[in-house]
């Protein structure tokens, strides 16, 4: 199984970019709710059942592009539909939590920039493009890809284009610090490229670390491009409204050595 998962060493916790056009990010909240409900359902399944569930709803490159077909006893939806369903299936709690945190912190501002209905199309298109990009890098792979971060990578790319200087309260290991978005999100995409290169060189194991790195990269650039055309006309690119960043470091209470390795 391949995951689309965010980098966990650096996590955005909060941003100061206000909503200007919508009162609530209903689409983001709905996406998070659906992902959580699907995961709760996954927890009720046995080992064999969860394996079949992921095979049925995950995006499998060989099924999408290689002409293969799932066993009729497993197949629930057409192969093309897994481009969408795979965005709402996650492989574990941390996989889910990391993805939903990125969406919660950054997604509302992208929804605000284009409105609810366009954001739905934006989110799904980023996710589909990411899944196809992953499938295209390994057409014969039979490992299902699951996770929302292909779509969320698009949100990250769009946010970087709209608000590169916005301050983001960020957890960096055991420290909480305000950093500009270009630094936090630039580090994120840089890590994706580095990891993809290491995986291509066989330095991350036979399965590339079990992460669909090229899905992240494709989603990121899809979002960065789409935001230019899908945002409301009055929304400026590269917003210069946030130029001051508080670099004071807030140290969290250190965890014990035992806790760090759980």
C-alpha positions as CSV (number, residue, x, y, z in Angstrom):
1,X,0.0,0.0,0.0
2,X,1.2,3.5,-0.9
3,X,0.4,6.4,1.3
4,X,0.1,10.1,0.4
5,X,1.2,11.6,3.7
6,X,2.5,14.9,4.8
7,X,6.0,15.5,6.3
8,X,5.6,15.2,10.1
9,X,8.8,16.8,11.4
10,X,7.4,20.3,10.7
11,X,3.7,20.9,11.2
12,X,1.6,24.1,10.7
13,X,-0.6,24.7,13.7
14,X,-2.3,28.0,12.9
15,X,-2.2,30.9,10.5
16,X,-3.2,34.5,10.9
17,X,-4.7,34.9,7.4
18,X,-8.3,36.0,7.9
19,X,-11.3,34.9,5.9
20,X,-12.6,37.8,3.8
21,X,-15.3,36.4,1.6
22,X,-16.9,33.5,3.4
23,X,-18.0,33.0,7.0
24,X,-17.1,29.4,7.4
25,X,-15.0,26.9,5.3
26,X,-17.9,24.5,5.0
27,X,-16.2,22.4,2.3
28,X,-13.0,21.9,4.3
29,X,-15.0,20.9,7.3
30,X,-17.1,18.5,5.2
31,X,-14.0,16.9,3.7
32,X,-12.5,16.4,7.2
33,X,-15.7,15.0,8.5
34,X,-16.0,12.5,5.6
35,X,-12.4,11.4,6.1
36,X,-12.8,10.9,9.8
37,X,-16.1,9.0,9.3
38,X,-14.5,6.7,6.8
39,X,-11.6,6.0,9.1
40,X,-13.9,5.2,12.0
41,X,-15.6,2.7,9.7
42,X,-12.2,1.2,8.9
43,X,-11.6,0.6,12.6
44,X,-14.6,-1.7,12.7
45,X,-13.2,-4.0,10.0
46,X,-11.1,-7.1,10.5
47,X,-7.6,-7.5,9.0
48,X,-8.9,-9.2,5.9
49,X,-11.8,-6.8,5.5
50,X,-9.6,-3.7,5.8
51,X,-7.3,-5.1,3.2
52,X,-10.2,-5.7,0.8
53,X,-11.6,-2.3,1.6
54,X,-8.3,-0.6,0.6
55,X,-8.0,-2.7,-2.5
56,X,-11.6,-1.8,-3.5
57,X,-11.3,2.0,-2.9
58,X,-7.6,2.7,-3.3
59,X,-6.1,3.9,-6.6
60,X,-4.1,1.0,-8.1
61,X,-1.8,2.1,-11.0
62,X,-2.1,-1.2,-12.8
63,X,-5.9,-1.0,-12.7
64,X,-6.0,2.7,-13.7
65,X,-3.5,2.7,-16.5
66,X,-2.2,-0.9,-17.0
67,X,-5.4,-2.6,-18.1
68,X,-5.7,-4.9,-15.0
69,X,-9.0,-5.7,-13.2
70,X,-9.8,-6.3,-9.6
71,X,-11.2,-9.6,-8.5
72,X,-15.0,-9.4,-8.9
73,X,-15.4,-10.4,-5.3
74,X,-13.4,-7.3,-4.3
75,X,-14.5,-4.7,-6.9
76,X,-17.1,-2.3,-5.6
77,X,-16.8,0.7,-7.9
78,X,-15.3,1.2,-11.4
79,X,-11.5,1.7,-11.5
80,X,-11.7,5.3,-12.6
81,X,-13.9,6.1,-9.5
82,X,-11.0,5.1,-7.2
83,X,-9.3,8.4,-8.3
84,X,-11.9,10.0,-6.1
85,X,-12.5,7.4,-3.4
86,X,-8.9,7.0,-2.5
87,X,-8.8,10.6,-1.2
88,X,-11.0,9.7,1.6
89,X,-9.3,6.5,2.8
90,X,-6.4,6.5,5.2
91,X,-3.9,3.9,6.3
92,X,-3.7,4.8,10.0
93,X,-4.4,7.5,12.6
94,X,-1.2,9.5,12.1
95,X,-1.8,9.4,8.3
96,X,-5.3,10.8,8.8
97,X,-4.3,13.3,11.5
98,X,-1.4,14.8,9.6
99,X,-3.4,15.3,6.4
100,X,-6.4,16.8,8.2
101,X,-4.2,19.2,10.1
102,X,-2.7,20.6,6.9
103,X,-6.2,20.9,5.5
104,X,-7.6,22.6,8.6
105,X,-4.9,25.2,8.8
106,X,-4.4,26.1,5.1
107,X,-7.6,25.0,3.3
108,X,-10.0,27.6,4.6
109,X,-8.1,30.4,3.0
110,X,-8.1,28.7,-0.4
111,X,-11.8,28.0,-0.1
112,X,-12.2,31.7,0.9
113,X,-10.3,32.8,-2.3
114,X,-12.5,30.9,-4.7
115,X,-15.8,30.2,-3.0
116,X,-17.3,26.9,-1.9
117,X,-18.3,25.3,-5.2
118,X,-15.1,26.1,-7.0
119,X,-13.1,24.8,-4.1
120,X,-14.8,21.4,-4.4
121,X,-13.7,21.2,-8.0
122,X,-10.2,22.5,-7.2
123,X,-9.7,20.0,-4.4
124,X,-10.9,17.0,-6.4
125,X,-9.0,18.0,-9.5
126,X,-5.8,18.3,-7.5
127,X,-6.4,14.9,-5.9
128,X,-7.1,13.2,-9.3
129,X,-4.1,14.7,-10.9
130,X,-1.9,13.6,-8.1
131,X,-3.2,10.0,-8.3
132,X,-2.7,9.9,-12.1
133,X,0.8,11.3,-11.7
134,X,1.7,8.6,-9.2
135,X,0.2,5.9,-11.4
136,X,2.1,7.2,-14.4
137,X,5.4,6.7,-12.5
138,X,4.8,3.0,-12.0
139,X,2.0,1.8,-14.2
140,X,2.5,-1.9,-13.3
141,X,2.3,-1.4,-9.6
142,X,-0.5,-3.3,-7.8
143,X,-0.1,-1.4,-4.5
144,X,-3.2,0.7,-3.8
145,X,-2.6,4.4,-3.1
146,X,-4.7,6.0,-0.4
147,X,-4.8,9.3,1.4
148,X,-5.9,12.9,1.0
149,X,-2.6,14.7,0.7
150,X,-2.5,14.6,-3.1
151,X,-5.4,17.0,-2.9
152,X,-4.0,18.8,0.1
153,X,-0.7,19.2,-1.7
154,X,-2.7,21.3,-4.1
155,X,-4.0,23.4,-1.2
156,X,-0.3,23.9,-0.1
157,X,0.7,25.0,-3.6
158,X,-2.2,27.4,-3.8
159,X,-1.6,28.9,-0.4
160,X,2.1,29.5,-1.3
161,X,1.0,31.4,-4.4
162,X,-1.6,33.5,-2.5
163,X,0.0,34.1,0.8
164,X,3.8,33.5,0.7
165,X,4.5,35.9,3.6
166,X,1.6,35.0,5.9
167,X,2.9,34.0,9.4
168,X,2.2,30.4,10.3
169,X,2.5,29.1,13.8
170,X,4.6,26.0,13.3
171,X,5.7,23.0,15.4
172,X,9.3,22.3,14.6
173,X,10.3,19.2,16.6
174,X,9.8,20.5,20.2
175,X,9.5,24.2,19.4
176,X,6.6,26.3,18.4
177,X,7.6,29.3,16.3
178,X,6.0,31.8,13.9
179,X,7.5,31.4,10.4
180,X,6.6,32.8,7.0
181,X,4.6,30.5,4.7
182,X,7.2,30.5,2.0
183,X,9.7,28.9,4.5
184,X,7.3,26.3,6.0
185,X,5.8,25.3,2.7
186,X,9.0,25.7,0.7
187,X,10.6,23.3,3.1
188,X,7.7,20.9,2.6
189,X,8.0,20.8,-1.2
190,X,11.8,20.6,-1.1
191,X,11.5,17.5,1.1
192,X,9.1,15.9,-1.4
193,X,11.6,16.4,-4.2
194,X,14.5,15.1,-2.1
195,X,12.5,12.1,-1.0
196,X,11.4,11.4,-4.6
197,X,15.0,11.5,-5.8
198,X,16.2,9.2,-3.0
199,X,13.4,6.8,-3.8
200,X,14.2,6.8,-7.5
201,X,17.8,6.0,-6.5
202,X,16.7,3.0,-4.5
203,X,17.8,4.6,-1.2
204,X,14.4,4.4,0.5
205,X,13.7,0.7,0.0
206,X,12.0,-1.2,-2.8
207,X,8.7,0.6,-2.3
208,X,10.2,4.1,-2.0
209,X,9.4,4.3,1.7
210,X,5.7,3.5,1.1
211,X,4.9,7.1,0.2
212,X,3.7,8.4,-3.2
213,X,6.1,11.3,-3.4
214,X,5.3,12.2,-7.0
215,X,1.6,12.5,-6.1
216,X,2.5,15.2,-3.6
217,X,4.7,17.0,-6.2
218,X,2.0,16.8,-8.9
219,X,-0.7,17.9,-6.5
220,X,1.4,20.9,-5.4
221,X,2.0,22.2,-8.8
222,X,-1.6,21.6,-9.9
223,X,-2.8,23.7,-7.1
224,X,-0.3,26.4,-7.7
225,X,-1.4,26.7,-11.3
226,X,-5.2,26.3,-10.7
227,X,-5.4,29.0,-8.1
228,X,-4.3,31.6,-10.7
229,X,-7.4,30.8,-12.8
230,X,-9.9,29.7,-10.2
231,X,-9.6,32.4,-7.6
232,X,-12.0,35.3,-7.4
233,X,-10.8,38.1,-9.7
234,X,-10.3,40.5,-6.8
235,X,-8.0,38.1,-4.9
236,X,-4.4,39.2,-5.4
237,X,-1.6,36.8,-6.0
238,X,1.5,36.9,-3.7
239,X,-0.5,38.8,-1.1
240,X,1.9,41.4,0.5
241,X,-0.5,42.0,3.4
242,X,1.7,39.9,5.8
243,X,5.3,41.1,5.9
244,X,6.0,41.0,9.6
245,X,6.7,37.6,11.2
246,X,7.2,37.1,14.9
247,X,10.2,34.8,15.3
248,X,9.9,34.4,19.0
249,X,10.4,30.7,19.9
250,X,7.8,29.1,22.2
251,X,9.4,26.0,23.7
252,X,6.9,23.2,24.5
253,X,7.3,21.0,27.5
254,X,9.9,18.3,26.5
255,X,8.6,14.8,26.4
256,X,10.3,11.9,28.1
257,X,12.6,9.7,26.1
258,X,10.0,6.9,26.2
259,X,7.3,9.2,24.9
260,X,9.4,10.4,22.0
261,X,9.7,6.9,20.6
262,X,6.2,5.7,20.9
